[in-house]
Amino acid sequence: MTKLLLVGDPRGVHSKIALRKYEPEDMWVWENDPRHIYTIKQISDKINVTEDLTSLDNMHFTQSISNPPYKDQLHLEFLLQQLKISDNVKQVHPSGWLTRSSKSIEYQVKKELKGRLKKLTIFNGLPVFNAQFPAPLVITEAVKEHQGKIEVHYQNTGNTYYIDSVDDFPSGYWEPTEINIALKDKIYAEANKSNLLSLRTSDYNKVPLNLPVVCGDPRSKSPDKLVRVDFYIFYYPNSNLYSTNNSEGKFYSLNSVEERDSLLSYLKTKYARFALALNKAGMRNNVSRYIKNIPLPPLDRQWDDKAVVEYYGLTQDEWDSIDSFIPDYYG
């Protein structure tokens, strides 16, 4: 007998859709708010309702569909539970976990998805749900067993790619084209020689540069954009750049005002902003893994896109990829 598990279904929408294919008595709905159970029961009294997902540990489901609570990565806990008790899993949830494995639950989810993950669909959740999210959303689809390539589809552009493993998902929200993958390796190699993080020493005896801790808004209202045009920037035109005061108490230290001006001109370039975009997955710009992978050129001149392209030896195809991905901002 096929059984369907629906997780976090406050308005019964999933239940209405599933009723077209499944008999009500074969459907289980997890719901943690008793106010919503009446709505679900209006659909059918034969639908099973549970308020505790762990109570289903000894059951087995054919399909599991969910749009669970997102707060504090609770959605990943539900995903782990669904993978445990269901053959096929489809969940709508924030996509930030795909770009990192810094928390144990992120690592655990990726481990459990190996050999099962079939498709990832990245999309902007704001125009879909009329709600603001700190990152693009993803539809994660897993099956009982999958040994082939993983399909990665970007709804905003309509482009589809295939990766060998969930570990190969980009470390930011750039698309994994051959040129972008090669660019990442090239930029990382330059950052290994000299990078922006080396200047974040908070030395009061030097000239300070106070870049905003939070910078860039991911909440675009346009379905063809994952984030807003200011998401991949280092500072706003009205930022308080020349003080030592910010919410974390850390700042960049330069040897002179001329060096600071040189660095600011470089940080406005699309090359530097693309290097930031390789890893940026949230509103905070002070994450070390972002900063350490941003190359640092000599600070003895003013920089613009043309000068940076020439200095780092980018091909025309590489520059075109950067230029098309990073939107104009500073003018």
Phi and psi restraints in degrees (value plus and minus 20) as a CYANA .aco file:
   2 THR   PHI    -100.5   -60.5
   2 THR   PSI     120.1   160.1
   3 LYS   PHI    -151.0  -111.0
   3 LYS   PSI     120.8   160.8
   4 LEU   PHI    -136.9   -96.9
   4 LEU   PSI     111.3   151.3
   5 LEU   PHI    -129.1   -89.1
   5 LEU   PSI     107.1   147.1
   6 LEU   PHI    -133.0   -93.0
   6 LEU   PSI     102.9   142.9
   7 VAL   PHI    -129.5   -89.5
   7 VAL   PSI     108.4   148.4
   8 GLY   PHI      42.6    82.6
   8 GLY   PSI      51.6    91.6
   9 ASP   PHI    -143.1  -103.1
   9 ASP   PSI      46.9    86.9
  10 PRO   PHI     -81.9   -41.9
  10 PRO   PSI     -48.3    -8.3
  11 ARG   PHI    -129.7   -89.7
  11 ARG   PSI     -17.2    22.8
  12 GLY   PHI      55.7    95.7
  12 GLY   PSI      -9.6    30.4
  13 VAL   PHI     -82.9   -42.9
  13 VAL   PSI     -66.9   -26.9
  14 HIS   PHI     -80.1   -40.1
  14 HIS   PSI     -59.0   -19.0
  15 SER   PHI     -82.3   -42.3
  15 SER   PSI     -61.7   -21.7
  16 LYS   PHI     -81.5   -41.5
  16 LYS   PSI     -62.3   -22.3
  17 ILE   PHI     -86.9   -46.9
  17 ILE   PSI     -63.9   -23.9
  18 ALA   PHI     -87.6   -47.6
  18 ALA   PSI     -47.3    -7.3
  19 LEU   PHI     -82.8   -42.8
  19 LEU   PSI     -39.4     0.6
  20 ARG   PHI     -89.8   -49.8
  20 ARG   PSI     -43.8    -3.8
  21 LYS   PHI    -136.3   -96.3
  21 LYS   PSI     -51.3   -11.3
  22 TYR   PHI    -133.8   -93.8
  22 TYR   PSI     128.8   168.8
  23 GLU   PHI     -94.5   -54.5
  23 GLU   PSI     122.5   162.5
  24 PRO   PHI     -74.0   -34.0
  24 PRO   PSI     -59.2   -19.2
  25 GLU   PHI     -89.2   -49.2
  25 GLU   PSI     -33.2     6.8
  26 ASP   PHI    -115.5   -75.5
  26 ASP   PSI     -13.3    26.7
  27 MET   PHI    -131.7   -91.7
  27 MET   PSI     115.3   155.3
  28 TRP   PHI    -139.9   -99.9
  28 TRP   PSI     113.5   153.5
  29 VAL   PHI    -138.2   -98.2
  29 VAL   PSI     103.0   143.0
  30 TRP   PHI    -107.7   -67.7
  30 TRP   PSI     108.8   148.8
  31 GLU   PHI    -165.8  -125.8
  31 GLU   PSI     102.5   142.5
  32 ASN   PHI    -119.3   -79.3
  32 ASN   PSI     -12.0    28.0
  33 ASP   PHI    -146.8  -106.8
  33 ASP   PSI      86.9   126.9
  34 PRO   PHI     -80.2   -40.2
  34 PRO   PSI     -39.1     0.9
  35 ARG   PHI     -85.7   -45.7
  35 ARG   PSI     -44.2    -4.2
  36 HIS   PHI    -110.7   -70.7
  36 HIS   PSI     -35.8     4.2
  37 ILE   PHI     -83.0   -43.0
  37 ILE   PSI     -55.5   -15.5
  38 TYR   PHI     -80.3   -40.3
  38 TYR   PSI     -61.8   -21.8
  39 THR   PHI     -80.0   -40.0
  39 THR   PSI     -63.5   -23.5
  40 ILE   PHI     -87.4   -47.4
  40 ILE   PSI     -61.8   -21.8
  41 LYS   PHI     -87.6   -47.6
  41 LYS   PSI     -42.8    -2.8
  42 GLN   PHI     -84.4   -44.4
  42 GLN   PSI     -49.0    -9.0
  43 ILE   PHI     -89.3   -49.3
  43 ILE   PSI     -67.9   -27.9
  44 SER   PHI    -186.4  -146.4
  44 SER   PSI     114.4   154.4
  45 ASP   PHI     -92.6   -52.6
  45 ASP   PSI     -30.6     9.4
  46 LYS   PHI    -107.4   -67.4
  46 LYS   PSI     -28.8    11.2
  47 ILE   PHI     -91.8   -51.8
  47 ILE   PSI     114.6   154.6
  48 ASN   PHI    -103.9   -63.9
  48 ASN   PSI     114.4   154.4
  49 VAL   PHI    -142.8  -102.8
  49 VAL   PSI     112.5   152.5
  50 THR   PHI    -151.3  -111.3
  50 THR   PSI     126.1   166.1
  51 GLU   PHI    -122.3   -82.3
  51 GLU   PSI     -17.6    22.4
  52 ASP   PHI    -156.7  -116.7
  52 ASP   PSI      89.1   129.1
  53 LEU   PHI     -82.2   -42.2
  53 LEU   PSI     -52.5   -12.5
  54 THR   PHI     -88.6   -48.6
  54 THR   PSI     -36.4     3.6
  55 SER   PHI     -89.9   -49.9
  55 SER   PSI     -29.7    10.3
  56 LEU   PHI    -116.5   -76.5
  56 LEU   PSI     -11.8    28.2
  57 ASP   PHI     -74.1   -34.1
  57 ASP   PSI     -55.1   -15.1
  58 ASN   PHI    -112.9   -72.9
  58 ASN   PSI     -12.2    27.8
  59 MET   PHI    -123.3   -83.3
  59 MET   PSI     143.7   183.7
  60 HIS   PHI    -152.4  -112.4
  60 HIS   PSI     112.9   152.9
  61 PHE   PHI    -137.4   -97.4
  61 PHE   PSI     127.6   167.6
  62 THR   PHI     -98.0   -58.0
  62 THR   PSI     -64.4   -24.4
  63 GLN   PHI    -149.8  -109.8
  63 GLN   PSI     127.1   167.1
  64 SER   PHI    -158.8  -118.8
  64 SER   PSI     103.2   143.2
  65 ILE   PHI    -142.0  -102.0
  65 ILE   PSI     114.9   154.9
  66 SER   PHI    -171.0  -131.0
  66 SER   PSI     129.1   169.1
  67 ASN   PHI    -156.4  -116.4
  67 ASN   PSI      55.1    95.1
  68 PRO   PHI    -101.2   -61.2
  68 PRO   PSI     157.4   197.4
  69 PRO   PHI     -79.5   -39.5
  69 PRO   PSI     119.9   159.9
  70 TYR   PHI    -115.8   -75.8
  70 TYR   PSI     -42.4    -2.4
  71 LYS   PHI     -79.8   -39.8
  71 LYS   PSI     117.3   157.3
  72 ASP   PHI      34.5    74.5
  72 ASP   PSI      15.6    55.6
  73 GLN   PHI      38.5    78.5
  73 GLN   PSI       6.8    46.8
  74 LEU   PHI     -80.0   -40.0
  74 LEU   PSI     -49.7    -9.7
  75 HIS   PHI     -80.9   -40.9
  75 HIS   PSI     -50.4   -10.4
  76 LEU   PHI     -92.9   -52.9
  76 LEU   PSI     -53.3   -13.3
  77 GLU   PHI     -83.6   -43.6
  77 GLU   PSI     -61.1   -21.1
  78 PHE   PHI     -86.4   -46.4
  78 PHE   PSI     -58.9   -18.9
  79 LEU   PHI     -82.0   -42.0
  79 LEU   PSI     -63.0   -23.0
  80 LEU   PHI     -80.3   -40.3
  80 LEU   PSI     -62.6   -22.6
  81 GLN   PHI     -86.1   -46.1
  81 GLN   PSI     -60.1   -20.1
  82 GLN   PHI     -85.1   -45.1
  82 GLN   PSI     -61.7   -21.7
  83 LEU   PHI     -82.2   -42.2
  83 LEU   PSI     -49.8    -9.8
  84 LYS   PHI     -92.0   -52.0
  84 LYS   PSI     -55.9   -15.9
  85 ILE   PHI    -136.9   -96.9
  85 ILE   PSI     -16.0    24.0
  86 SER   PHI    -153.9  -113.9
  86 SER   PSI     122.0   162.0
  87 ASP   PHI     -89.5   -49.5
  87 ASP   PSI     -68.0   -28.0
  88 ASN   PHI    -138.8   -98.8
  88 ASN   PSI     111.7   151.7
  89 VAL   PHI    -149.4  -109.4
  89 VAL   PSI     114.4   154.4
  90 LYS   PHI    -155.3  -115.3
  90 LYS   PSI     101.8   141.8
  91 GLN   PHI    -153.0  -113.0
  91 GLN   PSI     118.2   158.2
  92 VAL   PHI    -120.5   -80.5
  92 VAL   PSI     104.4   144.4
  93 HIS   PHI    -185.4  -145.4
  93 HIS   PSI     150.7   190.7
  94 PRO   PHI     -80.9   -40.9
  94 PRO   PSI     128.9   168.9
  95 SER   PHI    -121.0   -81.0
  95 SER   PSI     -18.9    21.1
  96 GLY   PHI     -76.0   -36.0
  96 GLY   PSI     -53.8   -13.8
  97 TRP   PHI     -81.4   -41.4
  97 TRP   PSI     -44.1    -4.1
  98 LEU   PHI     -89.5   -49.5
  98 LEU   PSI     -46.9    -6.9
  99 THR   PHI    -110.6   -70.6
  99 THR   PSI     -21.3    18.7
 100 ARG   PHI    -176.0  -136.0
 100 ARG   PSI     148.6   188.6
 101 SER   PHI    -160.1  -120.1
 101 SER   PSI      17.8    57.8
 102 SER   PHI     -94.9   -54.9
 102 SER   PSI     -44.0    -4.0
 103 LYS   PHI    -125.8   -85.8
 103 LYS   PSI     129.8   169.8
 104 SER   PHI     -80.7   -40.7
 104 SER   PSI     -56.3   -16.3
 105 ILE   PHI     -89.4   -49.4
 105 ILE   PSI     -51.7   -11.7
 106 GLU   PHI     -85.7   -45.7
 106 GLU   PSI     -62.0   -22.0
 107 TYR   PHI     -84.4   -44.4
 107 TYR   PSI     -62.0   -22.0
 108 GLN   PHI     -85.2   -45.2
 108 GLN   PSI     -61.9   -21.9
 109 VAL   PHI     -81.8   -41.8
 109 VAL   PSI     -64.9   -24.9
 110 LYS   PHI     -83.4   -43.4
 110 LYS   PSI     -56.2   -16.2
 111 LYS   PHI     -84.2   -44.2
 111 LYS   PSI     -65.2   -25.2
 112 GLU   PHI     -91.2   -51.2
 112 GLU   PSI     -44.0    -4.0
 113 LEU   PHI    -100.9   -60.9
 113 LEU   PSI     -36.5     3.5
 114 LYS   PHI     -84.2   -44.2
 114 LYS   PSI     109.6   149.6
 115 GLY   PHI      62.5   102.5
 115 GLY   PSI     -16.9    23.1
 116 ARG   PHI    -152.9  -112.9
 116 ARG   PSI     -48.9    -8.9
 117 LEU   PHI     -88.5   -48.5
 117 LEU   PSI     106.6   146.6
 118 LYS   PHI    -131.0   -91.0
 118 LYS   PSI     -58.1   -18.1
 119 LYS   PHI    -172.4  -132.4
 119 LYS   PSI     124.7   164.7
 120 LEU   PHI    -146.3  -106.3
 120 LEU   PSI     107.7   147.7
 121 THR   PHI    -138.0   -98.0
 121 THR   PSI      94.3   134.3
 122 ILE   PHI    -114.5   -74.5
 122 ILE   PSI     113.1   153.1
 123 PHE   PHI    -174.3  -134.3
 123 PHE   PSI     142.5   182.5
 124 ASN   PHI    -103.9   -63.9
 124 ASN   PSI      96.2   136.2
 125 GLY   PHI     -98.8   -58.8
 125 GLY   PSI     -41.3    -1.3
 126 LEU   PHI     -81.8   -41.8
 126 LEU   PSI     -71.5   -31.5
 127 PRO   PHI     -90.0   -50.0
 127 PRO   PSI     -36.7     3.3
 128 VAL   PHI    -103.1   -63.1
 128 VAL   PSI     -68.1   -28.1
 129 PHE   PHI    -124.8   -84.8
 129 PHE   PSI     -24.1    15.9
 130 ASN   PHI      33.6    73.6
 130 ASN   PSI      23.1    63.1
 131 ALA   PHI    -160.3  -120.3
 131 ALA   PSI     132.2   172.2
 132 GLN   PHI    -116.9   -76.9
 132 GLN   PSI     110.6   150.6
 133 PHE   PHI    -143.7  -103.7
 133 PHE   PSI     128.3   168.3
 134 PRO   PHI     -96.7   -56.7
 134 PRO   PSI     -23.5    16.5
 135 ALA   PHI    -177.0  -137.0
 135 ALA   PSI     140.2   180.2
 136 PRO   PHI     -77.5   -37.5
 136 PRO   PSI     138.1   178.1
 137 LEU   PHI    -117.0   -77.0
 137 LEU   PSI     144.6   184.6
 138 VAL   PHI    -159.1  -119.1
 138 VAL   PSI     122.6   162.6
 139 ILE   PHI    -118.4   -78.4
 139 ILE   PSI      91.5   131.5
 140 THR   PHI    -116.6   -76.6
 140 THR   PSI     103.5   143.5
 141 GLU   PHI    -140.3  -100.3
 141 GLU   PSI     100.7   140.7
 142 ALA   PHI    -143.7  -103.7
 142 ALA   PSI     129.1   169.1
 143 VAL   PHI    -142.1  -102.1
 143 VAL   PSI     158.8   198.8
 144 LYS   PHI     -82.3   -42.3
 144 LYS   PSI     -59.6   -19.6
 145 GLU   PHI    -174.5  -134.5
 145 GLU   PSI     110.7   150.7
 146 HIS   PHI    -167.5  -127.5
 146 HIS   PSI      96.3   136.3
 147 GLN   PHI    -128.9   -88.9
 147 GLN   PSI     -23.2    16.8
 148 GLY   PHI    -105.3   -65.3
 148 GLY   PSI    -188.2  -148.2
 149 LYS   PHI     -91.0   -51.0
 149 LYS   PSI     135.3   175.3
 150 ILE   PHI    -116.6   -76.6
 150 ILE   PSI     106.8   146.8
 151 GLU   PHI     -99.9   -59.9
 151 GLU   PSI     112.2   152.2
 152 VAL   PHI    -142.6  -102.6
 152 VAL   PSI      94.1   134.1
 153 HIS   PHI    -135.8   -95.8
 153 HIS   PSI     113.1   153.1
 154 TYR   PHI    -126.5   -86.5
 154 TYR   PSI      90.4   130.4
 155 GLN   PHI     -85.4   -45.4
 155 GLN   PSI     -51.0   -11.0
 156 ASN   PHI     -86.9   -46.9
 156 ASN   PSI     -52.6   -12.6
 157 THR   PHI    -128.8   -88.8
 157 THR   PSI     -38.4     1.6
 158 GLY   PHI      62.1   102.1
 158 GLY   PSI     -15.1    24.9
 159 ASN   PHI    -104.9   -64.9
 159 ASN   PSI     126.3   166.3
 160 THR   PHI    -147.5  -107.5
 160 THR   PSI     117.9   157.9
 161 TYR   PHI    -152.6  -112.6
 161 TYR   PSI     149.8   189.8
 162 TYR   PHI    -152.1  -112.1
 162 TYR   PSI     109.6   149.6
 163 ILE   PHI    -140.0  -100.0
 163 ILE   PSI     137.0   177.0
 164 ASP   PHI     -99.2   -59.2
 164 ASP   PSI     -49.6    -9.6
 165 SER   PHI    -171.0  -131.0
 165 SER   PSI     136.1   176.1
 166 VAL   PHI     -80.9   -40.9
 166 VAL   PSI     -45.2    -5.2
 167 ASP   PHI     -88.6   -48.6
 167 ASP   PSI     -36.4     3.6
 168 ASP   PHI    -109.6   -69.6
 168 ASP   PSI     -20.0    20.0
 169 PHE   PHI     -82.9   -42.9
 169 PHE   PSI     119.7   159.7
 170 PRO   PHI     -73.5   -33.5
 170 PRO   PSI     128.1   168.1
 171 SER   PHI     -98.2   -58.2
 171 SER   PSI     -20.4    19.6
 172 GLY   PHI    -163.2  -123.2
 172 GLY   PSI    -180.4  -140.4
 173 TYR   PHI    -122.7   -82.7
 173 TYR   PSI      13.5    53.5
 174 TRP   PHI    -110.4   -70.4
 174 TRP   PSI     134.7   174.7
 175 GLU   PHI    -106.1   -66.1
 175 GLU   PSI     119.5   159.5
 176 PRO   PHI    -100.1   -60.1
 176 PRO   PSI      40.4    80.4
 177 THR   PHI     -94.6   -54.6
 177 THR   PSI     143.5   183.5
 178 GLU   PHI     -80.8   -40.8
 178 GLU   PSI     -60.2   -20.2
 179 ILE   PHI     -85.4   -45.4
 179 ILE   PSI     -63.3   -23.3
 180 ASN   PHI     -86.8   -46.8
 180 ASN   PSI     -57.0   -17.0
 181 ILE   PHI     -85.1   -45.1
 181 ILE   PSI     -62.9   -22.9
 182 ALA   PHI     -85.8   -45.8
 182 ALA   PSI     -58.4   -18.4
 183 LEU   PHI     -82.4   -42.4
 183 LEU   PSI     -61.4   -21.4
 184 LYS   PHI     -78.3   -38.3
 184 LYS   PSI     -67.5   -27.5
 185 ASP   PHI     -82.0   -42.0
 185 ASP   PSI     -60.4   -20.4
 186 LYS   PHI     -87.3   -47.3
 186 LYS   PSI     -63.1   -23.1
 187 ILE   PHI     -89.0   -49.0
 187 ILE   PSI     -60.8   -20.8
 188 TYR   PHI     -81.7   -41.7
 188 TYR   PSI     -58.2   -18.2
 189 ALA   PHI     -83.7   -43.7
 189 ALA   PSI     -60.6   -20.6
 190 GLU   PHI     -87.8   -47.8
 190 GLU   PSI     -58.1   -18.1
 191 ALA   PHI     -87.2   -47.2
 191 ALA   PSI     -48.0    -8.0
 192 ASN   PHI     -86.7   -46.7
 192 ASN   PSI     -45.1    -5.1
 193 LYS   PHI    -100.5   -60.5
 193 LYS   PSI     -64.0   -24.0
 194 SER   PHI    -181.4  -141.4
 194 SER   PSI     110.5   150.5
 195 ASN   PHI    -159.1  -119.1
 195 ASN   PSI     144.5   184.5
 196 LEU   PHI     -82.6   -42.6
 196 LEU   PSI     -52.1   -12.1
 197 LEU   PHI     -80.0   -40.0
 197 LEU   PSI     -47.3    -7.3
 198 SER   PHI     -84.6   -44.6
 198 SER   PSI     -38.9     1.1
 199 LEU   PHI    -113.1   -73.1
 199 LEU   PSI     -26.0    14.0
 200 ARG   PHI    -108.0   -68.0
 200 ARG   PSI      46.8    86.8
 201 THR   PHI    -127.4   -87.4
 201 THR   PSI     -29.0    11.0
 202 SER   PHI      32.0    72.0
 202 SER   PSI      26.7    66.7
 203 ASP   PHI    -109.7   -69.7
 203 ASP   PSI      91.0   131.0
 204 TYR   PHI     -89.8   -49.8
 204 TYR   PSI     -31.4     8.6
 205 ASN   PHI    -107.5   -67.5
 205 ASN   PSI     -21.1    18.9
 206 LYS   PHI    -137.0   -97.0
 206 LYS   PSI     158.9   198.9
 207 VAL   PHI    -100.7   -60.7
 207 VAL   PSI     101.8   141.8
 208 PRO   PHI    -104.5   -64.5
 208 PRO   PSI     129.8   169.8
 209 LEU   PHI    -149.5  -109.5
 209 LEU   PSI      95.1   135.1
 210 ASN   PHI    -124.0   -84.0
 210 ASN   PSI      67.4   107.4
 211 LEU   PHI     -98.2   -58.2
 211 LEU   PSI     123.7   163.7
 212 PRO   PHI     -79.1   -39.1
 212 PRO   PSI     120.8   160.8
 213 VAL   PHI     -91.8   -51.8
 213 VAL   PSI     -62.4   -22.4
 214 VAL   PHI    -130.9   -90.9
 214 VAL   PSI     105.0   145.0
 215 CYS   PHI    -173.5  -133.5
 215 CYS   PSI     108.5   148.5
 216 GLY   PHI      77.7   117.7
 216 GLY   PSI     112.3   152.3
 217 ASP   PHI    -127.4   -87.4
 217 ASP   PSI     101.5   141.5
 218 PRO   PHI    -101.5   -61.5
 218 PRO   PSI     -24.8    15.2
 219 ARG   PHI    -112.0   -72.0
 219 ARG   PSI      54.9    94.9
 220 SER   PHI    -102.5   -62.5
 220 SER   PSI     121.8   161.8
 221 LYS   PHI    -108.6   -68.6
 221 LYS   PSI     -25.8    14.2
 222 SER   PHI    -112.3   -72.3
 222 SER   PSI     107.6   147.6
 223 PRO   PHI     -87.8   -47.8
 223 PRO   PSI     -37.2     2.8
 224 ASP   PHI    -114.1   -74.1
 224 ASP   PSI     -10.0    30.0
 225 LYS   PHI    -147.4  -107.4
 225 LYS   PSI     115.7   155.7
 226 LEU   PHI    -100.5   -60.5
 226 LEU   PSI     -54.5   -14.5
 227 VAL   PHI    -160.1  -120.1
 227 VAL   PSI     150.0   190.0
 228 ARG   PHI     -97.9   -57.9
 228 ARG   PSI     146.3   186.3
 229 VAL   PHI     -84.4   -44.4
 229 VAL   PSI     -41.4    -1.4
 230 ASP   PHI    -112.7   -72.7
 230 ASP   PSI     -13.7    26.3
 231 PHE   PHI     -86.1   -46.1
 231 PHE   PSI     -58.6   -18.6
 232 TYR   PHI    -121.7   -81.7
 232 TYR   PSI      44.5    84.5
 233 ILE   PHI    -152.5  -112.5
 233 ILE   PSI     142.0   182.0
 234 PHE   PHI    -118.4   -78.4
 234 PHE   PSI     -43.8    -3.8
 235 TYR   PHI    -181.9  -141.9
 235 TYR   PSI     134.2   174.2
 236 TYR   PHI    -108.1   -68.1
 236 TYR   PSI     138.1   178.1
 237 PRO   PHI     -78.0   -38.0
 237 PRO   PSI     -48.0    -8.0
 238 ASN   PHI    -122.2   -82.2
 238 ASN   PSI      -3.3    36.7
 239 SER   PHI     -86.0   -46.0
 239 SER   PSI     126.9   166.9
 240 ASN   PHI    -103.6   -63.6
 240 ASN   PSI      64.7   104.7
 241 LEU   PHI    -106.7   -66.7
 241 LEU   PSI     -40.1    -0.1
 242 TYR   PHI    -126.1   -86.1
 242 TYR   PSI      -4.2    35.8
 243 SER   PHI    -129.3   -89.3
 243 SER   PSI    -199.6  -159.6
 244 THR   PHI    -130.8   -90.8
 244 THR   PSI      -9.4    30.6
 245 ASN   PHI    -123.3   -83.3
 245 ASN   PSI      99.7   139.7
 246 ASN   PHI    -172.7  -132.7
 246 ASN   PSI     157.9   197.9
 247 SER   PHI     -88.5   -48.5
 247 SER   PSI     -37.9     2.1
 248 GLU   PHI    -128.9   -88.9
 248 GLU   PSI     -29.2    10.8
 249 GLY   PHI      54.4    94.4
 249 GLY   PSI      -0.9    39.1
 250 LYS   PHI    -142.2  -102.2
 250 LYS   PSI     124.3   164.3
 251 PHE   PHI    -168.5  -128.5
 251 PHE   PSI     148.7   188.7
 252 TYR   PHI    -109.3   -69.3
 252 TYR   PSI     124.4   164.4
 253 SER   PHI    -137.4   -97.4
 253 SER   PSI     103.1   143.1
 254 LEU   PHI    -137.7   -97.7
 254 LEU   PSI     137.7   177.7
 255 ASN   PHI     -99.7   -59.7
 255 ASN   PSI     -40.9    -0.9
 256 SER   PHI    -178.8  -138.8
 256 SER   PSI     146.2   186.2
 257 VAL   PHI     -83.6   -43.6
 257 VAL   PSI     -55.6   -15.6
 258 GLU   PHI     -83.3   -43.3
 258 GLU   PSI     -60.6   -20.6
 259 GLU   PHI     -84.5   -44.5
 259 GLU   PSI     -60.7   -20.7
 260 ARG   PHI     -83.3   -43.3
 260 ARG   PSI     -63.1   -23.1
 261 ASP   PHI     -84.8   -44.8
 261 ASP   PSI     -57.0   -17.0
 262 SER   PHI     -83.1   -43.1
 262 SER   PSI     -64.8   -24.8
 263 LEU   PHI     -83.5   -43.5
 263 LEU   PSI     -62.0   -22.0
 264 LEU   PHI     -81.9   -41.9
 264 LEU   PSI     -58.5   -18.5
 265 SER   PHI     -86.3   -46.3
 265 SER   PSI     -56.5   -16.5
 266 TYR   PHI     -88.5   -48.5
 266 TYR   PSI     -61.0   -21.0
 267 LEU   PHI     -87.7   -47.7
 267 LEU   PSI     -36.4     3.6
 268 LYS   PHI    -101.8   -61.8
 268 LYS   PSI     -34.9     5.1
 269 THR   PHI     -93.1   -53.1
 269 THR   PSI     133.9   173.9
 270 LYS   PHI     -88.7   -48.7
 270 LYS   PSI     -47.2    -7.2
 271 TYR   PHI     -83.1   -43.1
 271 TYR   PSI     -70.2   -30.2
 272 ALA   PHI     -83.8   -43.8
 272 ALA   PSI     -58.2   -18.2
 273 ARG   PHI     -90.7   -50.7
 273 ARG   PSI     -51.4   -11.4
 274 PHE   PHI     -88.5   -48.5
 274 PHE   PSI     -58.9   -18.9
 275 ALA   PHI     -80.8   -40.8
 275 ALA   PSI     -57.8   -17.8
 276 LEU   PHI     -85.8   -45.8
 276 LEU   PSI     -62.6   -22.6
 277 ALA   PHI     -84.9   -44.9
 277 ALA   PSI     -42.4    -2.4
 278 LEU   PHI     -78.6   -38.6
 278 LEU   PSI     -47.0    -7.0
 279 ASN   PHI    -146.0  -106.0
 279 ASN   PSI     -38.9     1.1
 280 LYS   PHI     -87.4   -47.4
 280 LYS   PSI     105.3   145.3
 281 ALA   PHI    -152.4  -112.4
 281 ALA   PSI     -12.4    27.6
 282 GLY   PHI    -172.0  -132.0
 282 GLY   PSI    -195.8  -155.8
 283 MET   PHI     -99.5   -59.5
 283 MET   PSI     -36.8     3.2
 284 ARG   PHI    -103.5   -63.5
 284 ARG   PSI     113.0   153.0
 285 ASN   PHI    -119.8   -79.8
 285 ASN   PSI     -20.5    19.5
 286 ASN   PHI    -116.6   -76.6
 286 ASN   PSI      -7.8    32.2
 287 VAL   PHI     -93.2   -53.2
 287 VAL   PSI     107.5   147.5
 288 SER   PHI     -79.3   -39.3
 288 SER   PSI     -57.3   -17.3
 289 ARG   PHI     -89.4   -49.4
 289 ARG   PSI     -41.3    -1.3
 290 TYR   PHI     -92.0   -52.0
 290 TYR   PSI     -72.1   -32.1
 291 ILE   PHI     -89.4   -49.4
 291 ILE   PSI     -56.6   -16.6
 292 LYS   PHI     -90.4   -50.4
 292 LYS   PSI     -35.5     4.5
 293 ASN   PHI    -123.1   -83.1
 293 ASN   PSI      -3.0    37.0
 294 ILE   PHI    -124.9   -84.9
 294 ILE   PSI      92.3   132.3
 295 PRO   PHI     -80.2   -40.2
 295 PRO   PSI     129.3   169.3
 296 LEU   PHI    -138.3   -98.3
 296 LEU   PSI      92.7   132.7
 297 PRO   PHI    -104.0   -64.0
 297 PRO   PSI     155.9   195.9
 298 PRO   PHI     -81.1   -41.1
 298 PRO   PSI     118.4   158.4
 299 LEU   PHI    -121.3   -81.3
 299 LEU   PSI      29.9    69.9
 300 ASP   PHI    -137.3   -97.3
 300 ASP   PSI      -3.1    36.9
 301 ARG   PHI    -179.5  -139.5
 301 ARG   PSI     148.7   188.7
 302 GLN   PHI    -107.6   -67.6
 302 GLN   PSI     119.4   159.4
 303 TRP   PHI    -131.0   -91.0
 303 TRP   PSI     126.0   166.0
 304 ASP   PHI    -160.4  -120.4
 304 ASP   PSI     158.1   198.1
 305 ASP   PHI     -79.1   -39.1
 305 ASP   PSI     -63.2   -23.2
 306 LYS   PHI     -81.6   -41.6
 306 LYS   PSI     -63.6   -23.6
 307 ALA   PHI     -86.3   -46.3
 307 ALA   PSI     -59.0   -19.0
 308 VAL   PHI     -88.5   -48.5
 308 VAL   PSI     -62.2   -22.2
 309 VAL   PHI     -79.1   -39.1
 309 VAL   PSI     -63.1   -23.1
 310 GLU   PHI     -89.1   -49.1
 310 GLU   PSI     -62.4   -22.4
 311 TYR   PHI     -84.0   -44.0
 311 TYR   PSI     -63.1   -23.1
 312 TYR   PHI    -112.2   -72.2
 312 TYR   PSI     -16.7    23.3
 313 GLY   PHI      44.8    84.8
 313 GLY   PSI      23.1    63.1
 314 LEU   PHI     -97.5   -57.5
 314 LEU   PSI     124.0   164.0
 315 THR   PHI     -98.1   -58.1
 315 THR   PSI     147.1   187.1
 316 GLN   PHI     -82.8   -42.8
 316 GLN   PSI     -59.4   -19.4
 317 ASP   PHI     -84.0   -44.0
 317 ASP   PSI     -59.0   -19.0
 318 GLU   PHI     -85.7   -45.7
 318 GLU   PSI     -64.1   -24.1
 319 TRP   PHI     -85.4   -45.4
 319 TRP   PSI     -60.9   -20.9
 320 ASP   PHI     -80.7   -40.7
 320 ASP   PSI     -57.2   -17.2
 321 SER   PHI     -87.0   -47.0
 321 SER   PSI     -62.8   -22.8
 322 ILE   PHI     -84.3   -44.3
 322 ILE   PSI     -66.6   -26.6
 323 ASP   PHI     -83.6   -43.6
 323 ASP   PSI     -56.2   -16.2
 324 SER   PHI     -97.7   -57.7
 324 SER   PSI     -45.3    -5.3
 325 PHE   PHI    -107.9   -67.9
 325 PHE   PSI     -63.3   -23.3
 326 ILE   PHI    -107.6   -67.6
 326 ILE   PSI      97.6   137.6
 327 PRO   PHI     -94.1   -54.1
 327 PRO   PSI     135.5   175.5
 328 ASP   PHI     -83.7   -43.7
 328 ASP   PSI     122.3   162.3
 329 TYR   PHI    -162.6  -122.6
 329 TYR   PSI     -72.9   -32.9
 330 TYR   PHI    -100.7   -60.7
 330 TYR   PSI     -38.6     1.4
